[in-house]
Amino acid sequence: MAKASKTTPSKRNEAQSPTKGFNFSPRSLLNMFLERWWIGLIAGALGAVAFVLAQPKQDPVYWTEVQLLFEPKEKKVLNITEVVDTTTSSSLDLHTHLARLRSETFLDYVQQSFSPKEIEMIQNPYRDPQNANAPVPSVRNIVRSAIQIRDDKATTIVRIGAYHRDPEAAALIANRFARKYIDFMLDEAMSGTTSAILWLRNQAEETRSQLEAATRELQEFRERHNMASVGENKGVIAQKVVQLGQSLVGIELEQTNLRTILETIETYQKNNRDLMEIPQIASFGGVGALRGELENLKAERRMLSETYLDEFPKMKENALATENTEKRLQANIELAIAELRSRYEVAGQHEKRLRQDFADAEKRLQELDRATDRYKFLEDDYNRKNQALNSIEGRLQEATIVSRLENVNIRILDRANVPSVPANGTPKDTALQASALGLFLLFGIPLGLGLLDTRVKSPSDVEAGLEQVLLGGIKTMKKLSETERPNVFRLGKDDSLSEAYRGVFSEIEIRSVVPFPKRLLVTSSVPSEGKSLTASNLAAVFAAHGRRTLLVDCDFRRPTLRRYFGATAGVGLLPWLRENAHRPDVQIDAHKMGIMNIGPAFDLLPAGDAIKNPTEVIDQIASCDLFNKLSKHYDIIVIDTPPSAVFPDALLLSRFCSEMVYVCRFKTVRKALIKKTLHKFAESGIHVLGVVLNCVPSSSVRNYGYDGYGSYESDYYKSYQSEKVSS
């Protein structure tokens, strides 16, 4: 039989359409954690303990705070305003209080209130026990660093907090700060009101004298000037000034626009940017048409360059036309720039003429306005002084009454209590921080190691990472012996494993595009991935479905099928080839070749023995047309090969096969190596049906994201079948 025709690339893409890209699903992340949780647990425990032990010994610092309430203004019986108002009516007033509380002036005021005993209490915790002569921080510096002042949003409450190594000193500083601010505002209110009354009396006398002088000056000016004659021509000149001003504004705006455009042009030229991006250049004359013509020529050249070389006449003609168009375009751009500069110079000359006319008219108008303005000023000055005298006399009367009222509306809402627990370095804080670190390591290390692990360990690794179809997943066979594992399907040793191999067979049947008879290559990347095991059970499945099946052991370096099925040593393919390799007309004799029957429709052709030159033997297989002759007697030939990433045998044997199955052991080989090997097979033309993921842990097969055939426990299948029989 001639070699089976290979599928075209388009058909292969239709047969194999794995998911592109790679995304970490919640299931894969959970599995990463479950695989290595014990590493994270140990690291987290050690990290938390190390964090606790590494904590430096700190002096305890205590924190407490007092709350000041700044009440809004209260309505008074008299409708007057206080001369010195200390109540709070807006956020601006509250910010003013905050600034006063933080001021150096108020800090000095508080510092002076501490008694010698209180000063000793504040300074003692900061003395150096190792050096009695060491200088002690001043009370001012201690209080300044200890106090923190903040306001509650959307309220008129201010919190004054204090840090100190002595809890009683912390409460003392906070409460003293609050109490002294109330006293500070009371002192300011009383002293301010008394000073205001004296100042208002002096201001009243001074303003009365100024009012009398203003009255005399206004009368003399009215008698000295004829105000009616001053305003005769004022309206006409004022109108002319307005018109000139409007014209000047217009020409300045035009000049500014032109200067901006010219500066933009200079910037574009300096930075080698395209001047066509400037609207005034792009819209000038024939610039737009030339730019379109140039773009068409460049597009034409790109099309020509795909077919012709630069020396082709059409290419040269295009280059010449492009060069001429670029020159014309550059000339038009320069002409546009020159026109803009000319317009800018003309606008400058026009501006000078307008400024001169405007200055002359304005000077004449000012001469006429001077007398009017002077009279109006004298009249306004008289009115201001008269109003000021009335206001001062009214405020003087109010200040006398307000001096007898309470002007401070601040009270302590909550006093600062003596703290019992330090605010820093508490065992609770340390425990929380250590726990956070431990949890981070508990989850971070397993997930980090999982993200760095590029071995194939899930269906998504096969479909997204390898871009191959997952034919099925085979669980581990720890409870079965070495000779039972390759016969697990044929002997029915495990129902779940049998269903898994049936699932792989079904996927092969669905995805195969080659009719029977055909040859199926089974290989893997490295040794011990279970390719011989998979080949044996797949052959048994094909035989169980009525296909005449021959399992051929072509792993000439380390044949294993003879041991699995108990074949006689020294009998098989290699001894037969030594005698018949150069006889193209030799006929197939199953007995002489060493083909042994394993079961119904299931035969085995063992390798015979191990050799060191398998590639020469593979050439002998080709010379005697062995597989084509065998295909006349079998529907499918399953060929077991050496690992393809280690030896070239499988790649050479792929010449005799139309399709292949790639076996990958769970968490054994990295994806990069598998992809590189599969790429070599793709270049050889063989159709890769998909990947069989072998030795998936039985206890967590579904956790790895595989829920195909055989993913349930063996008892499940037995129970289902027993229910069917009993029914």
Summary of the structure (lengths in Angstrom):
residues: 727
radius of gyration: 50.3
end to end distance: 49.1
largest distance: 150.4
contacts: 2200
relative contact order: 0.11
helix: 59%
strand: 11%
